[in-house]
Amino acid sequence: MNSAASLNMPAESAELPGWRHVYSGKVRDLYEPDLPSYGGVHPLGDVVLVVASDRVSAYDHLLRPGIPDKGTVLTQLSLWWFDQLADVVPNHVVSTDVTVEPGDGLVPSDVAGRAMICRRLDMFPVECVVRGYLTGSGLVEYRAGQNVCGVPLPSGLVDGSRLPEPIFTPATKAELGDHDENVTFEQVAATVGDDVAARLRELTLAVYARAEQIARERGVILADTKLEFGIDPTSGAITLGDEVLTPDSSRFWPADLWEPGRAQPSFDKQYVRDWLTSPASGWDKASDAPAPTLPDDVVDRTRDRYLEAYERLTGSRLS
Protein backbone atom coordinates (compact mmCIF):
# COMPACT_ATOMS: atom_id res chain seq x y z
CA MET A 1 0.00 0.00 0.00
CA ASN A 2 1.52 3.36 -0.93
CA SER A 3 1.16 6.49 1.19
CA ALA A 4 -1.40 8.20 -1.00
CA ALA A 5 -3.56 5.11 -0.96
CA SER A 6 -3.21 4.91 2.79
CA LEU A 7 -4.67 8.38 3.23
CA ASN A 8 -7.43 7.62 0.76
CA MET A 9 -8.82 4.82 2.88
CA PRO A 10 -12.59 5.18 3.34
CA ALA A 11 -13.37 7.66 6.08
CA GLU A 12 -15.69 6.77 8.91
CA SER A 13 -18.19 9.50 8.12
CA ALA A 14 -21.51 9.42 9.91
CA GLU A 15 -24.93 9.47 8.30
CA LEU A 16 -26.47 12.73 9.50
CA PRO A 17 -30.17 13.54 9.06
CA GLY A 18 -30.71 16.49 6.75
CA TRP A 19 -27.12 16.44 5.46
CA ARG A 20 -25.40 14.60 2.63
CA HIS A 21 -21.74 13.58 2.94
CA VAL A 22 -19.71 14.89 0.00
CA TYR A 23 -16.03 14.75 1.00
CA SER A 24 -13.59 13.51 3.61
CA GLY A 25 -10.12 14.93 4.14
CA LYS A 26 -7.42 13.79 6.53
CA VAL A 27 -9.40 15.02 9.52
CA ARG A 28 -12.62 16.74 8.40
CA ASP A 29 -15.80 15.52 6.79
CA LEU A 30 -17.84 17.88 4.65
CA TYR A 31 -21.61 17.72 4.25
CA GLU A 32 -24.05 19.64 2.07
CA PRO A 33 -27.69 20.19 2.96
CA ASP A 34 -29.96 17.43 1.72
CA LEU A 35 -32.15 20.06 0.11
CA PRO A 36 -35.29 17.93 -0.36
CA SER A 37 -35.38 17.72 3.44
CA TYR A 38 -35.82 21.50 3.57
CA GLY A 39 -38.18 22.00 0.67
CA GLY A 40 -35.32 22.86 -1.67
CA VAL A 41 -33.82 25.73 0.35
CA HIS A 42 -31.74 25.44 3.53
CA PRO A 43 -32.94 27.81 6.31
CA LEU A 44 -29.43 29.31 6.69
CA GLY A 45 -28.75 29.79 2.98
CA ASP A 46 -25.83 28.41 0.98
CA VAL A 47 -24.01 26.55 3.73
CA VAL A 48 -21.99 23.42 4.45
CA LEU A 49 -21.53 21.37 7.60
CA VAL A 50 -17.88 20.91 8.58
CA VAL A 51 -17.28 18.05 11.03
CA ALA A 52 -13.87 17.50 12.65
CA SER A 53 -13.11 13.84 13.38
CA ASP A 54 -10.67 12.23 15.80
CA ARG A 55 -8.63 10.86 12.88
CA VAL A 56 -4.88 11.34 12.99
CA SER A 57 -2.33 11.01 10.22
CA ALA A 58 1.45 11.14 10.00
CA TYR A 59 3.93 10.65 7.18
CA ASP A 60 0.99 10.49 4.73
CA HIS A 61 -0.63 7.55 6.50
CA LEU A 62 -3.99 7.49 8.18
CA LEU A 63 -3.43 5.95 11.60
CA ARG A 64 -5.55 3.92 13.94
CA PRO A 65 -6.96 4.40 16.46
CA GLY A 66 -7.84 8.09 16.43
CA ILE A 67 -7.13 10.53 19.25
CA PRO A 68 -10.18 10.91 21.54
CA ASP A 69 -11.55 14.49 21.74
CA LYS A 70 -9.24 15.71 18.98
CA GLY A 71 -12.14 16.74 16.74
CA THR A 72 -13.75 18.66 19.58
CA VAL A 73 -10.49 20.43 20.43
CA LEU A 74 -9.95 21.46 16.80
CA THR A 75 -13.48 22.81 16.44
CA GLN A 76 -13.74 24.58 19.79
CA LEU A 77 -10.28 26.12 19.48
CA SER A 78 -11.07 27.36 15.96
CA LEU A 79 -14.29 28.94 17.22
CA TRP A 80 -12.40 30.63 20.06
CA TRP A 81 -9.83 32.05 17.64
CA PHE A 82 -12.51 33.21 15.20
CA ASP A 83 -13.90 35.30 18.07
CA GLN A 84 -10.46 36.75 18.88
CA LEU A 85 -9.97 37.71 15.22
CA ALA A 86 -13.46 39.04 14.49
CA ASP A 87 -12.23 42.64 14.11
CA VAL A 88 -9.30 41.56 11.91
CA VAL A 89 -11.06 39.48 9.25
CA PRO A 90 -14.56 38.02 8.76
CA ASN A 91 -14.93 34.24 9.03
CA HIS A 92 -17.21 31.62 7.52
CA VAL A 93 -19.01 30.37 10.66
CA VAL A 94 -22.79 30.72 10.50
CA SER A 95 -23.98 28.57 13.43
CA THR A 96 -22.97 25.94 15.95
CA ASP A 97 -26.47 25.61 17.41
CA VAL A 98 -27.59 22.02 17.87
CA THR A 99 -30.73 20.52 16.38
CA VAL A 100 -33.89 20.83 18.45
CA GLU A 101 -36.21 19.21 15.93
CA PRO A 102 -35.42 17.16 12.83
CA GLY A 103 -35.36 19.35 9.75
CA ASP A 104 -34.43 22.63 11.47
CA GLY A 105 -31.12 22.71 9.59
CA LEU A 106 -28.88 23.01 12.64
CA VAL A 107 -25.92 20.88 13.82
CA PRO A 108 -27.00 17.25 14.37
CA SER A 109 -26.66 16.20 18.01
CA ASP A 110 -24.45 13.25 17.01
CA VAL A 111 -21.63 15.67 16.10
CA ALA A 112 -22.35 18.48 18.58
CA GLY A 113 -19.18 20.19 19.76
CA ARG A 114 -17.09 19.17 16.79
CA ALA A 115 -19.12 20.63 13.92
CA MET A 116 -19.76 24.07 12.44
CA ILE A 117 -22.30 25.22 9.89
CA CYS A 118 -20.32 27.47 7.58
CA ARG A 119 -20.97 29.79 4.70
CA ARG A 120 -19.83 28.29 1.41
CA LEU A 121 -16.86 30.26 0.09
CA ASP A 122 -15.09 30.43 -3.26
CA MET A 123 -11.71 29.35 -1.90
CA PHE A 124 -8.39 30.68 -3.18
CA PRO A 125 -6.04 27.91 -4.40
CA VAL A 126 -3.28 28.83 -1.98
CA GLU A 127 -2.23 27.97 1.56
CA CYS A 128 -1.45 31.24 3.30
CA VAL A 129 1.47 30.38 5.57
CA VAL A 130 3.15 32.81 7.94
CA ARG A 131 6.33 32.07 9.86
CA GLY A 132 7.63 33.91 12.88
CA TYR A 133 10.25 31.25 13.64
CA LEU A 134 12.45 29.10 11.44
CA THR A 135 11.76 25.36 11.39
CA GLY A 136 10.28 22.60 9.23
CA SER A 137 10.32 23.06 5.46
CA GLY A 138 11.32 26.69 5.97
CA LEU A 139 14.52 25.58 7.66
CA VAL A 140 15.27 23.20 4.78
CA GLU A 141 14.86 26.04 2.24
CA TYR A 142 16.94 28.41 4.36
CA ARG A 143 19.81 25.95 4.59
CA ALA A 144 19.75 25.51 0.82
CA GLY A 145 19.71 29.18 -0.14
CA GLN A 146 19.29 31.49 2.89
CA ASN A 147 15.75 32.37 1.90
CA VAL A 148 12.23 30.98 2.32
CA CYS A 149 9.76 31.28 -0.56
CA GLY A 150 11.99 33.94 -2.10
CA VAL A 151 12.19 36.00 1.11
CA PRO A 152 15.88 36.59 1.98
CA LEU A 153 16.88 35.99 5.60
CA PRO A 154 20.02 36.85 7.59
CA SER A 155 22.81 34.36 8.04
CA GLY A 156 23.38 32.38 11.22
CA LEU A 157 19.81 31.25 11.87
CA VAL A 158 19.22 27.79 13.32
CA ASP A 159 16.29 25.49 13.97
CA GLY A 160 13.87 27.43 16.18
CA SER A 161 15.37 30.88 15.59
CA ARG A 162 12.96 33.79 15.86
CA LEU A 163 12.87 35.68 12.57
CA PRO A 164 13.56 39.44 12.46
CA GLU A 165 9.89 39.83 11.48
CA PRO A 166 7.14 37.40 10.45
CA ILE A 167 7.21 36.43 6.77
CA PHE A 168 4.50 35.35 4.34
CA THR A 169 5.54 32.02 2.81
CA PRO A 170 2.62 30.66 0.76
CA ALA A 171 2.19 27.14 -0.57
CA THR A 172 0.10 25.41 -3.17
CA LYS A 173 -2.83 23.31 -1.99
CA ALA A 174 -1.96 19.64 -2.40
CA GLU A 175 -4.36 16.82 -3.17
CA LEU A 176 -5.04 14.32 -0.38
CA GLY A 177 -1.92 12.23 0.13
CA ASP A 178 0.40 14.76 -1.52
CA HIS A 179 2.54 17.49 0.02
CA ASP A 180 1.97 21.23 -0.21
CA GLU A 181 4.71 22.95 -2.22
CA ASN A 182 6.20 26.25 -1.06
CA VAL A 183 5.90 29.02 -3.66
CA THR A 184 6.86 32.69 -3.93
CA PHE A 185 4.57 35.68 -3.54
CA GLU A 186 5.02 36.35 -7.26
CA GLN A 187 3.67 32.89 -8.08
CA VAL A 188 0.60 33.57 -5.94
CA ALA A 189 0.09 36.92 -7.68
CA ALA A 190 0.27 35.20 -11.06
CA THR A 191 -2.54 32.89 -9.94
CA VAL A 192 -4.95 35.25 -8.12
CA GLY A 193 -3.81 38.71 -9.26
CA ASP A 194 -1.57 41.33 -7.66
CA ASP A 195 -4.23 43.05 -5.56
CA VAL A 196 -5.70 39.84 -4.13
CA ALA A 197 -2.24 38.42 -3.41
CA ALA A 198 -1.27 41.59 -1.55
CA ARG A 199 -4.50 41.48 0.46
CA LEU A 200 -3.98 37.79 1.34
CA ARG A 201 -0.47 38.58 2.56
CA GLU A 202 -1.72 41.57 4.57
CA LEU A 203 -4.51 39.57 6.24
CA THR A 204 -2.26 36.59 6.96
CA LEU A 205 0.32 38.76 8.69
CA ALA A 206 -2.40 40.61 10.61
CA VAL A 207 -3.90 37.34 11.87
CA TYR A 208 -0.48 36.13 12.94
CA ALA A 209 0.33 39.38 14.75
CA ARG A 210 -2.87 39.18 16.80
CA ALA A 211 -2.58 35.46 17.51
CA GLU A 212 1.13 35.56 18.33
CA GLN A 213 0.53 38.25 20.93
CA ILE A 214 -2.38 36.38 22.52
CA ALA A 215 -0.45 33.10 22.61
CA ARG A 216 2.69 34.72 24.05
CA GLU A 217 0.63 36.23 26.90
CA ARG A 218 -0.35 32.64 27.76
CA GLY A 219 3.17 31.24 27.70
CA VAL A 220 2.88 29.75 24.22
CA ILE A 221 4.98 30.53 21.14
CA LEU A 222 3.15 30.51 17.80
CA ALA A 223 5.99 29.51 15.50
CA ASP A 224 3.98 29.41 12.29
CA THR A 225 0.49 28.79 11.01
CA LYS A 226 -1.42 28.00 7.84
CA LEU A 227 -4.62 29.85 6.87
CA GLU A 228 -7.15 29.48 4.09
CA PHE A 229 -9.24 32.29 2.64
CA GLY A 230 -12.09 32.52 0.18
CA ILE A 231 -14.54 35.00 -1.25
CA ASP A 232 -17.98 35.27 0.34
CA PRO A 233 -20.24 35.23 -2.76
CA THR A 234 -22.83 37.39 -0.99
CA SER A 235 -20.65 40.18 0.38
CA GLY A 236 -17.65 39.82 -1.93
CA ALA A 237 -15.35 40.03 1.10
CA ILE A 238 -12.20 37.98 1.54
CA THR A 239 -13.16 35.65 4.39
CA LEU A 240 -11.23 33.32 6.70
CA GLY A 241 -12.32 29.71 6.26
CA ASP A 242 -11.48 26.14 7.24
CA GLU A 243 -9.96 25.77 10.72
CA VAL A 244 -7.75 28.38 12.31
CA LEU A 245 -4.80 28.31 14.70
CA THR A 246 -5.15 24.74 15.92
CA PRO A 247 -2.34 22.26 16.67
CA ASP A 248 -3.07 20.67 13.28
CA SER A 249 -2.52 23.88 11.30
CA SER A 250 0.03 25.62 13.54
CA ARG A 251 3.20 25.01 15.49
CA PHE A 252 2.69 25.88 19.15
CA TRP A 253 5.70 25.63 21.47
CA PRO A 254 5.91 26.05 25.27
CA ALA A 255 7.65 29.42 25.69
CA ASP A 256 9.54 28.31 28.79
CA LEU A 257 11.18 25.43 26.90
CA TRP A 258 12.14 27.36 23.74
CA GLU A 259 15.80 26.78 22.88
CA PRO A 260 17.02 27.64 19.36
CA GLY A 261 19.35 25.11 17.80
CA ARG A 262 17.19 22.04 18.30
CA ALA A 263 13.73 20.70 17.59
CA GLN A 264 11.24 22.28 19.99
CA PRO A 265 8.67 20.40 22.08
CA SER A 266 5.24 21.12 20.67
CA PHE A 267 1.51 20.89 21.36
CA ASP A 268 0.56 18.49 18.59
CA LYS A 269 0.96 14.92 17.38
CA GLN A 270 4.73 14.84 17.87
CA TYR A 271 4.39 11.82 20.19
CA VAL A 272 2.84 9.97 17.26
CA ARG A 273 5.65 10.92 14.87
CA ASP A 274 8.34 10.07 17.43
CA TRP A 275 6.87 6.64 18.16
CA LEU A 276 6.41 5.79 14.48
CA THR A 277 10.10 6.51 13.78
CA SER A 278 11.36 4.72 16.90
CA PRO A 279 12.53 1.09 17.04
CA ALA A 280 9.47 0.36 19.24
CA SER A 281 7.10 0.70 16.28
CA GLY A 282 9.07 -1.70 14.07
CA TRP A 283 7.97 0.36 11.05
CA ASP A 284 9.93 1.91 8.20
CA LYS A 285 8.11 5.03 7.02
CA ALA A 286 9.86 4.76 3.64
CA SER A 287 8.37 1.34 3.00
CA ASP A 288 5.03 0.45 1.42
CA ALA A 289 3.91 -1.29 4.60
CA PRO A 290 0.85 0.15 6.37
CA ALA A 291 1.52 2.05 9.57
CA PRO A 292 1.16 0.05 12.79
CA THR A 293 -1.63 0.52 15.31
CA LEU A 294 -0.85 3.22 17.86
CA PRO A 295 -0.35 1.96 21.42
CA ASP A 296 -2.57 3.27 24.20
CA ASP A 297 0.15 5.34 25.88
CA VAL A 298 0.95 7.22 22.65
CA VAL A 299 -2.75 7.92 22.10
CA ASP A 300 -3.18 9.13 25.68
CA ARG A 301 -0.12 11.38 25.63
CA THR A 302 -1.12 12.90 22.29
CA ARG A 303 -4.64 13.57 23.57
CA ASP A 304 -3.13 15.30 26.61
CA ARG A 305 -1.09 17.63 24.38
CA TYR A 306 -4.14 18.69 22.36
CA LEU A 307 -6.09 19.34 25.55
CA GLU A 308 -3.19 21.26 27.07
CA ALA A 309 -2.97 23.48 23.98
CA TYR A 310 -6.67 24.27 24.23
CA GLU A 311 -6.55 24.97 27.95
CA ARG A 312 -3.39 27.09 27.87
CA LEU A 313 -4.65 29.25 25.01
CA THR A 314 -8.28 29.70 26.03
CA GLY A 315 -7.83 29.60 29.81
CA SER A 316 -10.73 27.12 30.01
CA ARG A 317 -11.13 23.40 30.30
CA LEU A 318 -12.82 21.60 27.44
CA SER A 319 -16.42 20.97 28.44
C-alpha positions as a printed NumPy array, in Angstrom:
array([[  0.   ,   0.   ,   0.   ],
       [  1.515,   3.36 ,  -0.927],
       [  1.158,   6.493,   1.193],
       [ -1.398,   8.2  ,  -1.005],
       [ -3.558,   5.106,  -0.96 ],
       [ -3.212,   4.914,   2.793],
       [ -4.668,   8.384,   3.233],
       [ -7.428,   7.623,   0.762],
       [ -8.821,   4.825,   2.881],
       [-12.59 ,   5.176,   3.335],
       [-13.372,   7.662,   6.077],
       [-15.689,   6.768,   8.912],
       [-18.19 ,   9.498,   8.119],
       [-21.513,   9.421,   9.914],
       [-24.926,   9.47 ,   8.298],
       [-26.473,  12.729,   9.503],
       [-30.173,  13.543,   9.065],
       [-30.705,  16.488,   6.754],
       [-27.12 ,  16.435,   5.464],
       [-25.4  ,  14.602,   2.627],
       [-21.741,  13.579,   2.945],
       [-19.711,  14.892,  -0.001],
       [-16.034,  14.755,   0.998],
       [-13.586,  13.513,   3.61 ],
       [-10.121,  14.928,   4.143],
       [ -7.419,  13.789,   6.527],
       [ -9.401,  15.023,   9.52 ],
       [-12.615,  16.743,   8.399],
       [-15.803,  15.517,   6.793],
       [-17.842,  17.885,   4.65 ],
       [-21.608,  17.723,   4.25 ],
       [-24.045,  19.638,   2.073],
       [-27.691,  20.191,   2.956],
       [-29.961,  17.425,   1.723],
       [-32.149,  20.061,   0.105],
       [-35.295,  17.932,  -0.359],
       [-35.376,  17.722,   3.441],
       [-35.816,  21.498,   3.568],
       [-38.185,  21.999,   0.669],
       [-35.324,  22.858,  -1.675],
       [-33.816,  25.733,   0.347],
       [-31.745,  25.442,   3.531],
       [-32.939,  27.809,   6.312],
       [-29.434,  29.309,   6.688],
       [-28.75 ,  29.791,   2.976],
       [-25.832,  28.409,   0.982],
       [-24.009,  26.55 ,   3.73 ],
       [-21.992,  23.424,   4.448],
       [-21.53 ,  21.373,   7.597],
       [-17.878,  20.908,   8.582],
       [-17.284,  18.05 ,  11.034],
       [-13.873,  17.496,  12.65 ],
       [-13.108,  13.843,  13.377],
       [-10.674,  12.225,  15.797],
       [ -8.631,  10.858,  12.876],
       [ -4.881,  11.341,  12.994],
       [ -2.326,  11.014,  10.218],
       [  1.453,  11.139,   9.999],
       [  3.928,  10.651,   7.181],
       [  0.993,  10.492,   4.726],
       [ -0.626,   7.547,   6.498],
       [ -3.991,   7.491,   8.181],
       [ -3.425,   5.955,  11.601],
       [ -5.551,   3.924,  13.944],
       [ -6.958,   4.4  ,  16.463],
       [ -7.836,   8.088,  16.433],
       [ -7.126,  10.53 ,  19.253],
       [-10.178,  10.91 ,  21.54 ],
       [-11.552,  14.487,  21.738],
       [ -9.236,  15.708,  18.979],
       [-12.136,  16.736,  16.745],
       [-13.751,  18.663,  19.58 ],
       [-10.489,  20.435,  20.429],
       [ -9.954,  21.464,  16.799],
       [-13.481,  22.811,  16.439],
       [-13.743,  24.577,  19.791],
       [-10.277,  26.12 ,  19.481],
       [-11.07 ,  27.361,  15.964],
       [-14.294,  28.94 ,  17.219],
       [-12.402,  30.63 ,  20.064],
       [ -9.835,  32.048,  17.636],
       [-12.515,  33.212,  15.199],
       [-13.901,  35.3  ,  18.068],
       [-10.462,  36.754,  18.881],
       [ -9.97 ,  37.709,  15.224],
       [-13.46 ,  39.039,  14.485],
       [-12.233,  42.637,  14.105],
       [ -9.303,  41.563,  11.907],
       [-11.06 ,  39.479,   9.249],
       [-14.562,  38.016,   8.757],
       [-14.934,  34.236,   9.029],
       [-17.214,  31.618,   7.524],
       [-19.013,  30.371,  10.66 ],
       [-22.794,  30.721,  10.501],
       [-23.982,  28.571,  13.432],
       [-22.972,  25.94 ,  15.948],
       [-26.47 ,  25.606,  17.411],
       [-27.593,  22.02 ,  17.872],
       [-30.727,  20.525,  16.383],
       [-33.889,  20.834,  18.451],
       [-36.21 ,  19.215,  15.933],
       [-35.42 ,  17.164,  12.829],
       [-35.355,  19.347,   9.755],
       [-34.427,  22.626,  11.468],
       [-31.115,  22.706,   9.587],
       [-28.882,  23.007,  12.641],
       [-25.923,  20.878,  13.819],
       [-27.   ,  17.252,  14.375],
       [-26.663,  16.196,  18.008],
       [-24.448,  13.25 ,  17.007],
       [-21.631,  15.67 ,  16.095],
       [-22.349,  18.477,  18.578],
       [-19.176,  20.192,  19.765],
       [-17.093,  19.172,  16.787],
       [-19.119,  20.631,  13.921],
       [-19.761,  24.068,  12.439],
       [-22.3  ,  25.216,   9.887],
       [-20.321,  27.467,   7.583],
       [-20.971,  29.794,   4.699],
       [-19.827,  28.29 ,   1.411],
       [-16.862,  30.263,   0.094],
       [-15.093,  30.426,  -3.258],
       [-11.714,  29.35 ,  -1.901],
       [ -8.392,  30.676,  -3.181],
       [ -6.042,  27.914,  -4.399],
       [ -3.277,  28.832,  -1.977],
       [ -2.233,  27.966,   1.556],
       [ -1.454,  31.244,   3.305],
       [  1.467,  30.377,   5.57 ],
       [  3.147,  32.811,   7.937],
       [  6.325,  32.067,   9.861],
       [  7.635,  33.909,  12.884],
       [ 10.248,  31.25 ,  13.643],
       [ 12.446,  29.099,  11.437],
       [ 11.758,  25.362,  11.39 ],
       [ 10.284,  22.596,   9.228],
       [ 10.315,  23.064,   5.461],
       [ 11.316,  26.694,   5.967],
       [ 14.522,  25.583,   7.661],
       [ 15.269,  23.204,   4.779],
       [ 14.864,  26.038,   2.242],
       [ 16.936,  28.409,   4.358],
       [ 19.812,  25.952,   4.593],
       [ 19.749,  25.51 ,   0.817],
       [ 19.708,  29.176,  -0.143],
       [ 19.286,  31.491,   2.886],
       [ 15.746,  32.368,   1.897],
       [ 12.233,  30.98 ,   2.32 ],
       [  9.76 ,  31.284,  -0.564],
       [ 11.993,  33.941,  -2.105],
       [ 12.193,  36.003,   1.107],
       [ 15.88 ,  36.585,   1.984],
       [ 16.882,  35.992,   5.597],
       [ 20.016,  36.855,   7.595],
       [ 22.808,  34.355,   8.045],
       [ 23.38 ,  32.382,  11.22 ],
       [ 19.813,  31.249,  11.87 ],
       [ 19.219,  27.792,  13.317],
       [ 16.287,  25.49 ,  13.968],
       [ 13.872,  27.425,  16.184],
       [ 15.372,  30.882,  15.586],
       [ 12.961,  33.793,  15.856],
       [ 12.872,  35.683,  12.574],
       [ 13.556,  39.439,  12.456],
       [  9.889,  39.831,  11.484],
       [  7.145,  37.396,  10.447],
       [  7.211,  36.435,   6.772],
       [  4.501,  35.351,   4.337],
       [  5.535,  32.015,   2.813],
       [  2.623,  30.662,   0.757],
       [  2.191,  27.141,  -0.571],
       [  0.102,  25.407,  -3.172],
       [ -2.833,  23.311,  -1.993],
       [ -1.963,  19.639,  -2.404],
       [ -4.361,  16.818,  -3.168],
       [ -5.04 ,  14.323,  -0.38 ],
       [ -1.915,  12.232,   0.135],
       [  0.398,  14.758,  -1.524],
       [  2.542,  17.488,   0.019],
       [  1.967,  21.23 ,  -0.21 ],
       [  4.711,  22.953,  -2.216],
       [  6.197,  26.248,  -1.061],
       [  5.898,  29.022,  -3.658],
       [  6.857,  32.687,  -3.929],
       [  4.568,  35.684,  -3.539],
       [  5.023,  36.349,  -7.26 ],
       [  3.673,  32.888,  -8.083],
       [  0.602,  33.568,  -5.941],
       [  0.086,  36.917,  -7.684],
       [  0.275,  35.199, -11.06 ],
       [ -2.544,  32.892,  -9.94 ],
       [ -4.95 ,  35.25 ,  -8.118],
       [ -3.809,  38.706,  -9.257],
       [ -1.565,  41.326,  -7.661],
       [ -4.232,  43.047,  -5.561],
       [ -5.7  ,  39.844,  -4.131],
       [ -2.239,  38.419,  -3.411],
       [ -1.271,  41.593,  -1.555],
       [ -4.497,  41.479,   0.458],
       [ -3.98 ,  37.794,   1.345],
       [ -0.473,  38.582,   2.557],
       [ -1.724,  41.565,   4.567],
       [ -4.508,  39.569,   6.242],
       [ -2.258,  36.587,   6.96 ],
       [  0.324,  38.757,   8.688],
       [ -2.396,  40.607,  10.615],
       [ -3.903,  37.339,  11.874],
       [ -0.476,  36.131,  12.943],
       [  0.328,  39.383,  14.747],
       [ -2.869,  39.182,  16.798],
       [ -2.585,  35.46 ,  17.508],
       [  1.131,  35.557,  18.326],
       [  0.527,  38.25 ,  20.933],
       [ -2.379,  36.377,  22.519],
       [ -0.445,  33.096,  22.608],
       [  2.686,  34.718,  24.053],
       [  0.629,  36.227,  26.902],
       [ -0.353,  32.643,  27.756],
       [  3.169,  31.24 ,  27.705],
       [  2.88 ,  29.752,  24.22 ],
       [  4.981,  30.531,  21.135],
       [  3.152,  30.509,  17.804],
       [  5.993,  29.509,  15.504],
       [  3.982,  29.412,  12.289],
       [  0.494,  28.793,  11.005],
       [ -1.423,  28.004,   7.838],
       [ -4.618,  29.852,   6.874],
       [ -7.151,  29.483,   4.093],
       [ -9.241,  32.29 ,   2.642],
       [-12.093,  32.518,   0.18 ],
       [-14.543,  35.001,  -1.252],
       [-17.976,  35.274,   0.342],
       [-20.236,  35.232,  -2.757],
       [-22.826,  37.388,  -0.991],
       [-20.65 ,  40.181,   0.377],
       [-17.651,  39.816,  -1.932],
       [-15.349,  40.027,   1.1  ],
       [-12.199,  37.98 ,   1.54 ],
       [-13.155,  35.654,   4.387],
       [-11.226,  33.32 ,   6.695],
       [-12.324,  29.709,   6.26 ],
       [-11.482,  26.14 ,   7.24 ],
       [ -9.96 ,  25.769,  10.716],
       [ -7.75 ,  28.379,  12.31 ],
       [ -4.8  ,  28.306,  14.698],
       [ -5.146,  24.736,  15.916],
       [ -2.339,  22.256,  16.675],
       [ -3.074,  20.667,  13.276],
       [ -2.516,  23.88 ,  11.301],
       [  0.034,  25.619,  13.537],
       [  3.202,  25.007,  15.493],
       [  2.686,  25.884,  19.154],
       [  5.698,  25.635,  21.475],
       [  5.911,  26.052,  25.267],
       [  7.647,  29.421,  25.685],
       [  9.537,  28.313,  28.787],
       [ 11.177,  25.433,  26.897],
       [ 12.137,  27.356,  23.744],
       [ 15.795,  26.781,  22.88 ],
       [ 17.015,  27.637,  19.36 ],
       [ 19.347,  25.111,  17.797],
       [ 17.189,  22.036,  18.301],
       [ 13.732,  20.703,  17.591],
       [ 11.243,  22.282,  19.985],
       [  8.674,  20.399,  22.082],
       [  5.235,  21.12 ,  20.665],
       [  1.514,  20.891,  21.358],
       [  0.557,  18.49 ,  18.592],
       [  0.965,  14.919,  17.379],
       [  4.735,  14.836,  17.874],
       [  4.392,  11.824,  20.191],
       [  2.837,   9.968,  17.26 ],
       [  5.647,  10.917,  14.874],
       [  8.337,  10.066,  17.43 ],
       [  6.866,   6.638,  18.162],
       [  6.414,   5.787,  14.477],
       [ 10.096,   6.509,  13.776],
       [ 11.359,   4.725,  16.898],
       [ 12.525,   1.089,  17.042],
       [  9.473,   0.358,  19.242],
       [  7.097,   0.697,  16.28 ],
       [  9.07 ,  -1.703,  14.073],
       [  7.966,   0.36 ,  11.049],
       [  9.931,   1.905,   8.203],
       [  8.108,   5.033,   7.02 ],
       [  9.859,   4.762,   3.637],
       [  8.374,   1.335,   3.003],
       [  5.031,   0.446,   1.424],
       [  3.907,  -1.294,   4.601],
       [  0.852,   0.154,   6.374],
       [  1.525,   2.05 ,   9.569],
       [  1.156,   0.049,  12.79 ],
       [ -1.632,   0.517,  15.311],
       [ -0.852,   3.219,  17.86 ],
       [ -0.347,   1.955,  21.423],
       [ -2.567,   3.269,  24.203],
       [  0.149,   5.34 ,  25.878],
       [  0.947,   7.215,  22.653],
       [ -2.752,   7.916,  22.096],
       [ -3.18 ,   9.133,  25.68 ],
       [ -0.117,  11.381,  25.633],
       [ -1.121,  12.895,  22.291],
       [ -4.642,  13.57 ,  23.568],
       [ -3.13 ,  15.297,  26.611],
       [ -1.093,  17.626,  24.381],
       [ -4.145,  18.686,  22.364],
       [ -6.093,  19.337,  25.548],
       [ -3.191,  21.264,  27.072],
       [ -2.97 ,  23.478,  23.978],
       [ -6.666,  24.273,  24.23 ],
       [ -6.548,  24.966,  27.954],
       [ -3.386,  27.091,  27.865],
       [ -4.653,  29.245,  25.012],
       [ -8.282,  29.704,  26.03 ],
       [ -7.828,  29.604,  29.807],
       [-10.73 ,  27.125,  30.008],
       [-11.13 ,  23.399,  30.296],
       [-12.819,  21.596,  27.439],
       [-16.416,  20.97 ,  28.436]])
